[in-house]
Amino acid sequence: MTEQQNLDTKDCISPNHVAHELADNVMPAKANFRKSKTFVLAIAAGALIAFGAQVSLNVMTGTEAVSWGFAKLIGAMTFATGLMMVVLTGAELFTGNVMMTFSVIEKKTSLAKLLRNWTIVYIGNFVGSVILATIIYFTGCSHNSHEALGVLGLTTAYTKVNLTFVEAFTRGILCNWLVCLAIWMASSSRHVIGKIFAIFFPITTFVASGYEHSIANMYFISNGLFLKATPAIAAASGLSAEQLATLNIKSFLLGNLLPVTLGNMVGAFVFVVLLFWTAYLRDDHGKDLSK
């Protein structure tokens, strides 16, 4: 029985085979999706991550009686649902697709196809996030718990746009290091429950630690902009007019989304792609891995 046949009888695929599967098959296939397929799957991913973001706000509302760290843990555990849905539905998420650089290094995907995919997916993720933020706004759910849910959403967005460039950038690095590890680990399991657990712990770690995810922030800050324009919630937040003025489109795009996106790209490329390419792929060129 060959090593490959041996692996087929197990739940966990070896890290070496995960690296080759991503570089040789999964990521090149993504690069060759037709544009319309890529775009609709990206819209789906943006919305699914937004669902995770919104439920994390819901469960953290009204946690004043517990410690700050425990409240973060509760929110983090529910947020992980978003990436679980993305992975299990095959939706296209920009932060995960940074790992397409595996296949570029291996010359299985061209740089042009990589950039096309990233552009379409990033825009689609943004559209999906804003669609869900719009729908959530019109549900009126942000007024739940005597405006407390809306206040948490507004103050969350305010905090994010007031990070310094370095804070947002480094938090973005740490976030996508963990997100891509979650996707890598999920790829190693053949069973749904294994994929769920592989995603749950790294994502819980990143959210509870306060790191920054560009696609989640597309929702968090869009939601905050809607809430800023809601007088009852803005008043209940306790933020002054000057503070609320810092939450705007410019601070959204340039103050948070730009540094966080760059950090997400660095985190995935340097600490997942380059590390594991060096460990598993660099020395395997020309080898027959089925032996």
N, C-alpha and C positions, 0 to 999 in steps of 0.2 A: 504493500500500500504506500503510495507516495505521500509526501508531506502535505500536499494540497488536499488529497482525499482525506487524510487525517484531520485537517482543519475543518473540512466540510461536516464532520460529525460533531463539532464543538460549537458552543454558542459564541465564544470569543475568538475572533480572527486575530492573527498575530499582527503586531504593529508594523512589521515589514510589509506584510500583504496589504494592510490598510493604506500605507504610503503609496504603494504601486497602484492600487485600485483607484485612489484619488487622482494620481498623476496621469495614469494611462487611460482611464475609462470615464470616471465620474466627471471630472472637470473639463476634459475635451468635449464630452457630450453636452454640457451646459453651454460651452462656447459655440456649439453648432445648432442650438435651438433657433427656430425661426423667431424673428423679432416680436411678433404678436404673442407668441407663447411665453417668451421671456417677460414681456411687459405685464400680462395678466397674472402670471405667477408672482411677479414682484409686487403688484398691487395687493394680492392676497397676503403675501408675507408682511407687508407694512401694516395691514389691518390686524393680522394675527398677533404680531408683536404689540400692537396698540391694545388689543384685548388684555394681554398679560399686564401691560402697564396700568390700565384702568382698574383691573381687579386688585392690583397691588395697592392702589390708592384707596380703594374701598375697604380693604381689610385693615389698613393702617389707620383709618379714621376712627376716632374715639378711643385711642390706645393710651391716653394720658396717664391712666392708672398703672401702666406697666413701664418698664425701663425703655429707654430709647433704643438700645441694642436689640431687645426682644421684639419691639415693634418693627424694626428693620428686618428682622428674621422672618416675621410673619409675611411682610410684603414681598420679601425675596422669594420665599417658597412658592407663592402664588404666581409671581411674575414668570417663573420658569415654564409655566404652562404655554406661554407664547412661543418659545423656541421648540417645545415639544410638538406643537401643532404645525410649525413651519417644516420641521424635519419629516414628520410622518405624512404630510400632504405633498411634499416635494416642492414647496413654494420657494421662490428665489429671494434670498436675503443678501444684501450687499456685504455685510460684515463677514458672513461665511464665504462669500464668493471671492474675498481677497485671497483665499487659498487656491484659487485658480492659477496663481503664480507658480504652484507646483508644476503644472503642465506646461507653462511657458518656459521655465528653467529646463524641463525635460524635452523641449522643442516639440511638444505634442499639440500646442496651441500657439497661434500667432499673437503678437502684442496687439495688433489691430482688433482681433476678435475679443481679446481680453478687455480692451478699453470700450468696445461697443457694448459688451455685456455689462460692465460696471456702470456705464452711463444709463442704459435702459433700466437696469435694476434699481439704481439709486433714485431715479425719477419715479419709477413705479412704487418703490417703498414709500416715498414722500406722498404720492397721491393716495395710497392706501391708508397711511397714517392720518392724513387730513380728512379723508372721507369718514373714517370712524370718529375723529374728533368732532366733526360737524354733526353726525348722527347723535352722538352722546350729548352734545350741547342741547339739541332739540328735545331729547327725552326729558330734560329737566331733572335728571338724577343728581346733578351737582348740588341741588338744594337739599339733598337728604341730610339727615341728622342736624337740622337747623343750620344749614349752610356749611357745616363742618367739612363735608366731602369736597365742596367747591373751594373752600379756603385752603385745604391741603393741596389741591391741584394747582391753585394759583401760587401759593408760596413755594411749591416745588419748582414750578417754571421760573419764578423770580430768582430763586437760588441758583439755578442752572445758568441763567444768562449773566449772572454776576460773578461767576468763576473767573479767575485770571486765565490768560491764554495757556500758561504753563500748567496750571491746575487742571484745566479741561483736557489738554493734550496728554498729560501723564495718566490721568484717570481713563482716558480713551485707550491708551496702550494696555493698561492692566485689564480693562474690560474685555477687549477682543482677544487678548491672550487666552482668557478663560472661555470665552464664547467658542473660539475655534477649537480649543481642547474638548469642549463639550461635543461639538460636531464630529471631531476625530473619534472620540470615545464611542459615540453613538454609531458611527460607521463600523466599529469593531464588533458590534453585536448583531446577531441574525434575528433576534426576537424583539417584539415591540416593548415588552417590559424591560429588557436590557437596555434598549435605546432610551426609554424614559428615565431610568435611574442614571444612566450615563450623562444625560442632560441636566438632571435635577441638581446634582451637587455642585458642579462648576458654576451654573447660573445663579444658584442660591448664594454662592460665595461672592460672585461679582456684585450682585445687587445689594446684599447685606453690607458689603464693604464700601459702598458708595461710589463705585466706578461709573464711567459714562459711556453709554451706548448710543451711537448716532441715530439709529433708526427708532429706538425707543424715545429719544429726545424729540424726534419729529412729531411724535404724538404728545408727549408731556408739555412741550412748549406751545404747540398749536392749541392744545386744550387750555393752557394758561392764558393765551391771548383772547380766547373766547370768554374765559371767566373774568378777565380784567375788564371786559366791556359789560359785565353783569353787575349793576350797581349794588345790589344787596350783598353779593359775595365780595366785591372789592371793599365795601365798607366793613364787613365782618373780618376781613383779613388783618386789619390794623396797619396795613402798609400805607405810607403817606403818598400823596400825589407825585412827589418827586421820585419816590421809590418805584411806584407803578410805571412811571415814565421810562424807566430803564428796561422794562419788558416791552420790546418792540421788534419789528421785523429785522432791523439791522442787528440788534443784539442776538436775536435768534440765529440768523444765518452766519454772521461773522464772529460774534462773541462766543457762541457755543458750537454750532454745527460744524464750522470750519475746523477749529482745533480738535474737536472730538473725532471727526471723521479722519483727520490726518493721524491722530493717535491710534484709532482703531486699525488703520492700515499698517502702521508700524508694528503694533502689537501682534497682528496676525503674521505679517511677512517675516519679521525678525525672529520672533520667539516661538513660532510654530513652523512656518514653511522652511526657513533656513535651517533651523535646528534639526528638524526631522528629515529634511532633504539630505543634510550632511550625514546624519546617522544611518539612514536607510536606503537612500537612492544614489548617492554620489558614487559609491563603489560597485553598484550593481549593473552598470551598463554592460550589455552583451551577455549577461548571465542568463541561463535557463532556470527560472525560479521553480519550475515544476519538479525538478530533480531533487 
